[in-house]
Amino acid sequence: MKRPTPEKIQELREALFSRIDAGEISIGEATRLMRRTLGMNRKDYAEKILKISHDALQAVETGKGNPTLKTLRIIGKPFGLEVGFVRKRN
């Protein structure tokens, strides 16, 4: 995967944050978009950036896992995101 320019990364981050703020995106999809924003494959992002296993990241991205609070915090940290409650939107 080709690494985007700093300008493109900023554009993708802003789009991601807008979707998160609007409640339009699942945790798995947000996680996948964070990785793709940096232009990284799953293995490298998991091992080099997050310091978690490839399998753990794959489980979150595909919605098939049950990540711990610690794992969710690790995933959100590179993008300045925290884990918390939000009101359900109707």
N, C-alpha and C positions, 0 to 999 in steps of 0.2 A: 504494500500500500504506500502510495506517495505522500510524503509529509506536506501538508498545505502551508502556504505562506503565513506569516504572522497576521496579516490583515484578514485572510480567509479564516484563520483560527478564531479571531475575535468575532467575525461575522457569525460563524457557526456556534460559538459560545452564547452569543446574544440570542440567537434563534432557539437554542436549547433552553436557556433560562426562561424565555417567553412561554415556551410550551409547558415547562414545569410549573411556572406561576399560574398558567391558565388551567392546570390540572388535566392537560390533554395527553399525558404521556405516562406509561407505566415505568416502574423502577427498571425493569429489564431493558426497555427501549431507551430510556435515559442513559443507562450504563453503556449500551452499545453505541449510542451517539457520542458520548464522552470519548470513548476509545477512537471512534472514527474521526472525530474532530481533530485529534492529534495525528491521524494518519497511521495508526499502528494496528498490527494484527493482534489477535486475541492473546496469543502466547507471550509476545513481547510486552504487551500492556500489563498483563497479569503479573508476570515475573519481574519485569524491570521497573515498572512504575508503582504498581499496587503492592507488590511483594506477597501475592497470594497465588494459589495454584490456578493453572489453566482451567481445570475442571470446575473450581469454585466460580470463576468468572463466567464460564459457559453456562453453568446452572442459573446464575442470576440473569444473564442476557436472554436466555430462552424461557425464563419464567418457570423452570422445572425444579428449582432449588428452594430451600427455606433458609436464606442467609441469616447469620447471627447479626445482632446489632453491631458488633465489632466489625464484621465484614462490610456492612452497609456504610459505616463511618469511614472505613478505609477507601471504599469506592468513591464516596463523595468528596473526600479531602482534596484531591488534586484540582477540583473545580470550585473549591470554597463552599461546598454544600454540606449541610448538617442534616441529621435524621431527626424528625419530629412529627407531631400530629398536625394535620391540616383539616379544615372542615370539608366535608364532602359537598361537591357542587351539584346542584340539581339540573 
